[in-house]
Structure formats: structure tokens, C-alpha cells
Amino acid sequence: MAACAPDNRKGRVIRPLRGTTGRMDKNCPVYRNIDLVSKKWTWLILLELYKNSRSTKRYSELKHNLNPITSKMLATRLVELKRLDMVRREAGEGNVPKICEYSLTRKGEDFVSVIIEMKRWGLRWGSKNRECERGSCKGCSLDMGRNG
């Protein structure tokens, strides 16, 4: 039987269900998806790429809009999101310095629906924000780096 952790409420021990190890299977879709998108700034980057009418944004625009994110953190997260096929990177030909633009892939756009559902859940269960209650994430004007 797997090791059991004490339940802090009354010193009880929580035992895993019979026939299980008590650990989440690493092939479980919930485990895998949380692992992929739970890193700091990931959701805000995806939402920043989603909002407003332009479908692509330059690196410098993302950096400015997500202040106080560091350049290293933004670059790291964009590489990870590109590897996950959630973000597309397009580099301009012959430009010096190279102009890179980023946009959401279909997979990234689909994940934004999860973020919007989290927003609805938050508004329903305690997060009060009049601007969020009135508008859509597409036209969001909140400063995501400071308020997110």
C-alpha cells in the first residue's frame, strides 16, 4: 500500500482507494495538461495573444503589455508554447534586427476557451471585477501583468 499522508483536519490518515497507488497517473489528461500550462505567465501570454483585433503581436509588444515579465521569462515561455504547438512564431525575412511576430495556433485558441471559463468561474464564485463582468476577453483592456 502507498504511504499515507496525515489529514490536517483531525489527524486522520487519508488512504488511497483500494487497488490504486494513491498517485495520479502521469498519462492522465488532467495531470499532463496541468503540467503543460501551469507555469507562471503561460496563461497571460496566451490571453495577451488572444485579446484585441490583431492576430499577431511582436515580441516587444508582448513584453510591454505583460510588464513586469522579464525578457528571459517571455522568451522561455514563447519557446515552450511554440513547442507545444499553442503559439506560432513568424520571423520577417531580411530584417535586421529580425522582427518576430507571434500568434495563436488553433490549439492555442482552443485553450483560451479554458481561460475564459476560468474567468466565468472566478466571477461566479468570488472574484469581483466590473470590467470583466461587462466585457469579453477579446477586448480586454486590463493590464494583465499587474492585475493578473
C-alpha positions as CSV (number, residue, x, y, z in Angstrom):
1,M,0.0,0.0,0.0
2,A,1.2,3.5,-0.8
3,A,2.4,5.8,2.0
4,C,-0.4,7.8,3.5
5,A,-0.3,11.5,4.4
6,P,-2.0,12.8,7.6
7,D,-5.2,14.8,7.1
8,N,-4.5,18.0,9.0
9,R,-8.2,18.5,10.0
10,K,-8.2,15.9,12.8
11,G,-5.0,13.9,12.5
12,R,-6.8,11.3,10.3
13,V,-4.9,9.5,7.7
14,I,-6.1,9.6,4.1
15,R,-5.7,6.3,2.4
16,P,-5.7,5.7,-1.3
17,L,-8.6,3.9,-2.9
18,R,-8.2,0.1,-2.9
19,G,-6.3,-1.0,-5.9
20,T,-4.6,2.3,-6.6
21,T,-1.2,3.6,-5.7
22,G,-2.6,6.9,-4.4
23,R,-0.7,8.9,-7.0
24,M,-2.1,10.4,-10.2
25,D,-1.1,8.6,-13.3
26,K,1.3,10.7,-15.4
27,N,-0.7,9.7,-18.5
28,C,-3.9,11.2,-17.1
29,P,-5.0,14.1,-19.3
30,V,-5.6,16.3,-16.3
31,Y,-2.1,15.7,-14.9
32,R,-0.5,16.2,-18.3
33,N,-2.4,19.4,-19.2
34,I,-1.8,21.0,-15.8
35,D,1.9,20.2,-16.2
36,L,1.9,21.8,-19.6
37,V,0.2,25.1,-18.8
38,S,0.7,25.7,-15.1
39,K,3.9,27.6,-15.4
40,K,3.9,31.3,-14.4
41,W,3.0,33.7,-17.2
42,T,1.7,31.0,-19.6
43,W,-2.0,31.9,-19.4
44,L,-1.3,35.6,-19.5
45,I,0.8,35.2,-22.7
46,L,-1.9,33.2,-24.3
47,L,-4.6,35.7,-23.3
48,E,-2.5,38.6,-24.5
49,L,-2.1,37.0,-27.9
50,Y,-5.9,36.4,-28.0
51,K,-7.1,39.9,-27.0
52,N,-7.7,42.9,-29.3
53,S,-8.3,42.6,-33.0
54,R,-4.8,42.0,-34.3
55,S,-4.0,38.3,-34.8
56,T,-0.2,38.7,-34.5
57,K,1.9,40.6,-32.0
58,R,5.6,41.4,-31.9
59,Y,7.8,40.3,-29.1
60,S,8.3,43.9,-28.0
61,E,4.6,44.5,-27.8
62,L,4.1,41.3,-25.7
63,K,6.9,42.4,-23.4
64,H,5.4,45.9,-23.0
65,N,1.9,44.6,-22.4
66,L,3.0,41.9,-19.9
67,N,5.1,44.2,-17.8
68,P,6.9,43.2,-15.4
69,I,7.7,40.0,-17.2
70,T,11.4,39.7,-17.9
71,S,12.8,39.2,-21.4
72,K,14.2,35.8,-20.4
73,M,10.9,34.6,-19.0
74,L,8.9,35.8,-22.0
75,A,11.4,34.2,-24.4
76,T,11.4,30.9,-22.5
77,R,7.6,30.7,-22.3
78,L,7.2,31.5,-26.0
79,V,9.6,28.7,-26.9
80,E,7.7,26.3,-24.7
81,L,4.3,27.4,-26.2
82,K,5.7,27.1,-29.7
83,R,7.0,23.6,-28.9
84,L,3.5,22.7,-27.6
85,D,2.0,24.0,-30.8
86,M,0.0,26.6,-29.0
87,V,1.9,29.6,-30.4
88,R,3.2,30.3,-34.0
89,R,6.3,32.3,-34.5
90,E,6.9,34.1,-37.8
91,A,10.3,35.9,-38.4
92,G,10.4,38.6,-41.0
93,E,12.7,38.0,-44.0
94,G,15.9,40.1,-44.3
95,N,15.1,42.4,-41.4
96,V,17.9,43.5,-39.1
97,P,17.2,43.1,-36.3
98,K,14.9,40.2,-37.1
99,I,11.2,41.1,-36.5
100,C,9.4,38.2,-34.9
101,E,5.6,38.1,-34.6
102,Y,3.6,35.6,-32.5
103,S,0.1,34.4,-32.9
104,L,-2.1,31.6,-31.5
105,T,-2.5,28.3,-33.3
106,R,-5.8,26.5,-33.3
107,K,-4.7,24.6,-30.3
108,G,-3.8,27.9,-28.5
109,E,-7.1,29.5,-29.5
110,D,-8.9,26.4,-28.2
111,F,-7.1,26.7,-24.8
112,V,-8.2,30.3,-24.5
113,S,-11.8,28.9,-24.1
114,V,-10.5,27.2,-20.9
115,I,-9.1,30.6,-19.6
116,I,-12.5,32.2,-20.4
117,E,-14.3,29.5,-18.5
118,M,-11.9,30.1,-15.5
119,K,-12.8,33.8,-15.7
120,R,-16.5,32.9,-15.6
121,W,-16.0,30.6,-12.6
122,G,-14.0,33.3,-10.8
123,L,-16.7,35.9,-11.4
124,R,-19.3,33.5,-10.2
125,W,-17.5,32.4,-7.1
126,G,-16.0,35.5,-5.6
127,S,-13.7,37.5,-7.9
128,K,-15.4,40.8,-8.4
129,N,-14.3,42.9,-11.4
130,R,-16.8,45.2,-13.1
131,E,-14.8,45.5,-16.3
132,C,-14.5,41.7,-16.6
133,E,-18.2,41.3,-15.9
134,R,-19.1,43.7,-18.7
135,G,-16.7,42.7,-21.4
136,S,-15.2,39.9,-23.3
137,C,-11.5,38.8,-23.0
138,K,-11.1,39.6,-26.7
139,G,-11.4,43.3,-26.0
140,C,-9.8,43.3,-22.6
141,S,-8.1,46.5,-21.6
142,L,-6.8,45.3,-18.2
143,D,-3.1,45.4,-17.6
144,M,-2.6,41.7,-17.5
145,G,0.9,41.8,-16.0
146,R,-0.1,43.9,-13.0
147,N,-3.6,42.7,-12.4
148,G,-3.4,39.0,-13.5
